[in-house]
Amino acid sequence: VWHGAVAEEVKAVRERVGILDLPGFTKYELKGPGASQHLDYLSCSKLPSKGRVSLAYALTPTGKLWSEFTITRLGPDHFYIISAAIAATHDMDLLTSSLPPGGPITVRDLSAELGSLIIAGPRAREVLSQVIDADLSNAGFPWLTARHINTVTGPLLALRVNYVGELGWELHAPIAQMPALYAAVWAAGQAFDIRDFGMYAMDSLRVDKCYRGWKSDLESGYSPLDASLDRFIDLKKPSFVGRDALLAEHSRGAVQRFVPLVFDQPG
């Protein structure tokens, strides 16, 4: 029974527009003098510039995958970090264990304070333009960009990024604002036959897009080279956790590769 419902949700996101209330992200604010250098050392990936969003990976000392983050840079030493819902304790330990007590860098868990709405699909821009006071064009709001914007329900942080591979945005707003924000987006989407979608549909869509899933596709038995995540690795960085092991593996060449399996015939 549920398989048909998920198929309808996937179809809505691919062809029209869907909305997903996703409070389960783990969200951190990392800031203070030296925060950029600290985060840069923890990640094998290049950090984004101000107002930009990037996907980043933390490694073990042996060069294996330890965690995955979406990093938004709000200032020179100010970052908004999103990770998996199940990673709250795991990633707080990762971000803080090497920090001296009482130092200038602080890490705050915002997960209980902020909610997240995902609006995705080819009609997403038309829906959000009725709710958001901002230029949502490709030129005004490019892919992997973050903006603090005003909406009909109040200010929020909008990220042009999503996990389903369609045109879309994540709206991160205070929990108290979420019911009104959802209602406003839902009302704006009626003309486009908007549809709620859930985690099963999101998982189906991200697999079709070949987006990796932490702790389903990615775990500490594999390196980012095993997982075909080469484009997220910056081997030119002078120092990061696991760099020596990753450089050695890169020199040897990958023994195995995570790749998509595509069928010629539907079904």
N, C-alpha and C positions, 0 to 999 in steps of 0.2 A: 504493500500500500504506500509506504513512505517513498519508495523509489520513483513512482510517478509524480509525487508532490515535489521531490527534489528536481526532477527533470523540468517541471514547469518553472521552478525558480531559476534554474540555469538558463532556460530559454528567455525569461524576462530580462535577465541581466545582459545577455548577449544581444538581444534585439531591441529592448526598450530601456528600462531603468529599474533598478532594484535598490532597496534600502535595508541595511543590516545594523541593528543595535548591537554593538560589540563592546561591552564593558570589561571584557576579560583581559585586555592588554595590560601588561605590567609597564608602568610609566615612571621614569625617574627624571629629576632635574639634577644635573651635575654642573657646578659652577665654582668660580673662585680663581685667584691667581695660580697659574700652572695647570688648570684643568685641561687645557688643550694638549699639553705634553703628556699628561697622565693618561688621557684617553687614547692618544696616538700610540703610546707604548703598549696598551692593552689590546690593540686591534692591529691585524695585519693589513687592514684596508686604509685607503686614503680618506682623511676626514673631509667633510663637505665645507664649502665656504659659507659665509653668513647668508641666511635665508634659503639655504639649500638643504636637501635631504639625501642621505645615502644609506645603502645597506653595508653593514660591516660585520666582520667575523673576529672573534677572539679565539686564540689557540692555546693549547697546552704547551709546556716547554718542549715536548717532543713533536710539535708541529701538527697536532691533531685538532679537529674542530671541538671547541669548548662551548661557544655560545654564538648567538646571532642577534644583532641589534639593527633597528632603524634609528639613525642618528640625524637629528635636526639641529643645525647650528643657529642659535639665536643671537650670539655675540662672540667676541674673540675668545672668551673663556666661559661661555654659557651654552649648555647643550640640553636638549630635550631628547631622552633616550627611550625607545619603546622596545620591549622584548615580549617573549611568550608569557601567557598567563601562568603557566606552571613553573616559570623560571624566577619567580619573585625573590625567593630566598637565595637561590643559586646565583643570580646575577647581582644582587645586592652585595653578596660576599665577594664576587669578582671585582666589582667597582670600588669596594672600600677596603679590602683586606691589606692592600699595600700602601694605604694612606696613613700617615702619622696621626695619632689622636690629637684633636684640637688644632689641626692644621688649617690652612686657608681654603682648601678645597672641601666642599660639602656635597653630599649626595642625599637627595630627599626623594622618598617614595610618594608619588602623586596618585597612585592607582585608585585610592579610595576617594580622591577629590575630583577626578576628571573622568567623564564618560567619552565614548567614541561612537560616532555615526558614520557608516560607510555608505556613500551614494555612488553607484557605478552603473554604467551602461551607455550606449550611444546617445541617449537623451539626457544624460546627467547634467550637462552644462545648461540646457534649457530649463530644467527643474530648479537648479541652484540659483540661476540668475534671478529668480523671483524671491529668493530668500536672502541672498548675500549682496552686500553693497561693495562689489569689487569687479574688476575686469577679469573674466574667466576665459578669455581667449588664449590661444596657444602663445601669443606674443606677450600678453599681460600676465599670464599665470602658467608658465611652462611646466612640463613634467619634472618631477623631483624638486619642486619649489614649495616653500612654506610662507604663509602670510598671516599676520594678525589682522583680522577683518571684523567688520560689524555686520550683524544679521538682524532680522526682525525680532529676534529674541535676546540679543545681546552680543557682546564681543566673544570671539573664540579664535583658536588657532586652526587654520585650514592647511592641510598637506595635500598636494596633488600627487598622490601615490595610492596604490591599493594592491591587494593580494589576488585579484581575480583576472587581471590582464585586459580590462576594458577601460575606457575613459572613466575617470572617477576621482573622488576626493575623500579624504578622511577629515571629519570635523571633530576636534577635541575641545570640549567645553565643560564647565563646572557641572557636577551631577544635578544640581538644582535646576539647571537650564535645560536638561535633556528632554523632559516630557514636552515642553513647549516647542523645542527645536524639532523634535520628531514630528509633532503635529503640523508644524509649518511646512516641512519638507513633504510630508504625506499629502497635504492639501495641494501644494504646488504640483505634485506629481500625478494628480488625478487625470489631467488632460492627456497624460502619456501612459496611462494604465500601469502606474507604478506597482511594484510587488515587493512584499517582504521576502527576504531570503535568509537562509540560516547557514550553519557551519558545514553541513554536508554539501550544500550547493557551492559554498566557497571552496571547499576542498576539491570538489570535482573541477571547478573552473581553474584553480591554480595548477592542478596536475596537467590539464590540457595546455596551459601556458608554459609548462615545464619549470614552474617556480618550485624551489625546494621547500621542504618542511622540516624545521628543527625537531629532533627527537622522533621523526617518522622516517625521513630520508637521510637526515644528517645527525651524526652522533660521534662520540670521541674515538671510535674505532677507525675513522677515516680522516684524511687530510683534505684541505680545500682543493688540492690538485686531484685527488681521487674523485671528488664530488663535482669536477668540472667547473669550479668557481674561480678560475684563473683571473677573470676580469675584475674580481673584487680584491685581488692581492696586489700590494705595492711592494715589490721586492727591492725597490730603490730606497725605501726608508732605511735609515742607518740602524734603527733598533726597534724591535718589538718582540713580545713573548713568542717563542717558537721560531724565530727567524733563521737561526743556524740550521735547525733540522729541516725547515722548509727549503732553504737554499740547497742543501745536500740532496733532497728528494728531487728538486727541480733539475739539478745537474744530472742525476741518474736517469730521469724520465719516469713518467707515471707507469706503474705496473697495471693499474686498473682505472676504469673511468665510469662514472655515473652518467648514463645517457638515456634519452627518451626512447621508448619503443612505440613506433607508429605503425598501425595496421592499415593495409590497403583497403580492406573491406569493412564497412561499418558493422558493428555488432560482433 
